[in-house]
Amino acid sequence: MKFNHIPIMLDTVIDKLNIKKDGVYVDGTLGGAGHSIEIVKRLDKGKLIGIDQDEDALKKAREVLKDYNDKTIFVHDNYKNIDNILRTLNIEKVDGIFIDIGVSSYQLDEASRGFSYHNDADLDMRMDRSKGFSAWDVVNKYSQEELEEIFLNYGEESWGKRIAEFIVEERKTHPINTTLGLVDVIKKAIPKRVRMEGAHPARKTFQAIRIEVNAELEVLKASIDKMIDALKPGGRLGVITFHSLEDRIVKNKFKYLFKDCICPPEIPICKCDKKREIKIITRKPIVAQEKEIDANPRSRSAKLRVAEKI
């Protein structure tokens, strides 16, 4: 199994997590363990809990971390279940949590996973292949209105309405079964003059379908409170996002958790009992430097935000 993984902003992530030798840390998106191995190297009596919903990723991570078996715990699950995972492990609170949102380099590079619009494969895009629902279901079963909505909201695709129309028309004669079959439909929907400009014409549509299949934004929204709650005072949460939809969720959630009052301004005395829960370590998101971007173009859109539990 070929598994290329270049951890994004590795040194910065490690620095911002403020790792203690005897601490307990969670990598909620273990992937190829590029970040995790640097965390675990800094542990003495501490533990690393590596969570991933992709069994291929867990297999690779076990190889990468094989010399640190006494310090690592592997969990096949979604980080949204962090509260249940820690309860099962009899761990009350942890010293740090890191998540790297979105599709991994391996998932993109492995054609059979169906994430890439450059290679032909079955329409899949499941991060957890034990689940039944896939990209095929979205493309072949969603109504035109539902397709339009996800292309607009998750892909920010200005041609979403037309792409949805062409998909529905195409599947009247036969199902759309493959990635390149879908790419052909998208190219028919987008005028040639537009296709010749900018990024690949299928990029935004594929992003939208992937987010829908894996409920990525819903998972992120539902998880930040749980992750902050799981931290000890002084513990840190680091989140890397790759597009504005994800970054906006993290930014707004951190802003809310930082507030110590949410009463309307016209009320002179606070009655909401809201307490500040975090200190925001990164007032602005940290982005990759040019040197890293040159070596790993996928880091170009990455943004890191970090918060500390009060």
N, C-alpha and C positions, 0 to 999 in steps of 0.2 A: 504494500500500500504506500504510494508516494504521498508524502504529507509535507509540503513546504509551508513554513510558518515563520514570518518575520514579525516579532512583537513590536507593536507601535509605541513610540515614545518610552521605551523600556526604562532608561535611567531616570527619567522624570517621574514615571509611575512609582518606581521603587522608592525614590526620594520622598515623594508626597505621601506615601503610605506610612512613613515614619515607623519602620518595622522594629519591634522589640524581639529579642532573642527567645524569650519564653512566651511569646504571644500566640494567639490562635487567629489564623487568617483564612478567608474564603475567597477563592477564585470562582466566581459564579458562571464564567464562560471559559472553561479550562482550555478548550481548543488544543493547540499543539504544545501547551505548557510552557511557552516562551516566557511569559511573565512569571508563572508559578515557580519555575526552576530557580529564578533569581530570588524569589521570596524565600523558598525553602532553604537555599544556601545560607541565608542569614539567620536561620533558626537554630537554637541549641536544644532547649527542651520544649520548644513550641510545636505547633501542628499546622498543617495546611489542609484545608478541605477543598477538594477540586470537584466542581459540579459541571456537568455538561449533559445535554439531552441527546447528543450525537454519540452513538456507541463507537464509531470509527475514531472520533476525537479522544475518547477515553482510552481506547486501545493504544493509540499513539502516545498519549500522556503517560500511561503506565511504563512505556519503554523509556521515555525521556527522564522520568523520575525514579527509575528502578533502583538507583543508589540511595534513595531517600525514603524507602518503604516504611521505615519506622516513624517517619514524620508526616506521612501523607495518608489521607482518607479520600477515596474516590467514590463519587455518587452519580449514578445515572438518573438525572432528574432535571427539572427546569428551575432556574434560580428563583422563580416566583414562589416556589415552595420552601424558601429558606427557613421560615419559621418551623415548619414540620420537620425539615431535615435536621436542624439543630436539636429539636426536641427528641427526635429519634436517637441522636448521638449523645444525648444527655449533656449537651453544651448549652449553658444559659446565655452567655454573651461572648462576643468575639472582639478582637483588637483591630480588625481591618477587613474590608470587603472591596473587591475589585471586579468590575464587569466591563467587557469589551463587546459592545452591542453590534448586532448585524451578522452578515454572512462572513465566514472565515475564508482565508486564502485557499485552504484545502477544498472547501466546498465549492468555491468558484472554479478551481483548477480541475477538479475531478468531474469530467464531462457527464458521467452517468448520474450525477446528483440532480442534473437539470436546472442548475442555477444560472448557467452561462448562456448568453445569446450568441456566442461565437462557435459553440460546438453542438452537434445534433445529439439529442438524447430524449428519453421519455420526459414528458412534463411532470416534474416531481416537486422539487424545491422544499421538501420536508427536512427540517433540521433533525427532527426525531422521526426516524423511519419506522418506528413501531406504531405511529399514528396512521390512521387510514386516509384522512383528508389530505389531498395534494393539489398542486397547481392544475392538474387535469380537471379536477372538480370545479375549480373557480372558472377556468376558461370555458368549459363545456356545459356547466349547469347554472351559472349565475345569469340573472336577467340582464338585459341591456342596461337598465337603470342601475343595477348593483355594480356592474362593471364600470360604468361611467363614474360612479361615486368613489370606488377605490382608486381608479386611475387619477382622479382629481385630488383626492385627499391624501393618498399614500405615495403617489408618484409625482404629484404636481405637474401632471402632463396636460398641456394646453390642447392637445389633439385627442384627449381621452374620449370625448363623445363620438368622434368619427371612428376611432379604433374600436370602441365597443360595438358600433353599428356593423363594422366590417367583420368582427368576430362572430356576431350573431348570424350574419348573412352566410358566412363561410360554413358554419356548423349545421346549416340547414341541409347540406348535401352530405357531409361527413364530419366525424369528430376531428378536433384538432389535437393530435396525439403527441407531437414532438416540439421541441424548442425551436428548431428552424422552421417548422411548419407555422408556428406562431409568429416568428420573425417575418416570414413572407407576408402574412396577413397585415402585420403592423406596417410594413413597407408599402403595401398597397394603399393603406389608409392615409399615410402621410405624403404630401406632395413632394416630388423629387427635389425641388429647389430647397425645401426645408431639410430633407434628408441629407443633402450634401453639406449642410452647415453643422458645426459643433459635434457633439458626442454621438454615439451609436443611436439610431432612432428607436431601438427597443429598450434602451437602458431604463427609462423611467417606468415603462409598463412592467418590465420584469421586476423592478424594485417593488412596485405596488403589489404585484401578485405574491411575491415572496413575503412581504409584510403581512398580507392577508392570511396566507397559508399558516404562518407561524404565530399569528396574533402578536407580533412583536411590540407594537406600541401599547396595546392593552396590558401586556405583561410588564413592560417598563413602568407604566403608570401605577400599576397595582403593587409594584415591588419596592419602590423607593422607601415608602413608610416602613415596610417590614424590615428592610435592610438597616435603616437608621435605628429602629427599635432593637435590632439584634446587636448593636454596638455597645461596648462599654464606654463610659465617659472618657473622652480623649481618643476614642477609636475613630478611624477615618473610612469614608466611602469614596472610592474613585470610580468614575464612569467615563468611558470613551465612547463617543457617538460618531456617526459618519454622515449624517445629513440633518438638515435643519429641523425636521419633524421630531427627531429623537432629542436633539439638543434643547429644543424649546421645552419639552416635557421636563427634562432634568433641571434646566434653569428656573422654570416656574415653580417646580416642586421645592427646590432649594430655597427660593425666595419666600415661599409660604412657611416652610419649616423654620426659617430665620426670624419671622415676625413674632413679636410677643403680644400683639393685640390685633384683632381683625374686626373690631367694632367700627361702625360707620363714624366718620369724622364729626358728625353733628352730636354724637353722644359724648358728654364731657367726662364721664367716668367709665372706665373699662368694666364691662360685664361679661366678656366672652370667656374669661379664664384660659385663654390661649397662652401657652408658654413657649418661649424660644427654645428650640430643640437642638439647633446646630450652629456652628460657626462656619461661615463660608471661607474656605481657604483660597479658592481661585475666584476672585471678583470677575475676571474675564476668563474665558476658556483658554487653556494652553493648547497651542497648535504645534505641529511638527516643524522643525527647522529645515531649511532648504537642502542641507546635506542629507538628511534622512529622506526627504521627498525624492531626491535624485536617486537614492539607493532603493527606495520602496515607494513607487508612485501611489500606492493605495493609501499611504499615510496623508496624502494631500488634504483630504476632507476631514481628517480626524480632529476631534476636539475633546480635551480632557477637563472635566470639572471635579473638584474635590471638596467634600464637606467633613467637618469634625463634630462628633456628638458632644454635646455639652454635659 
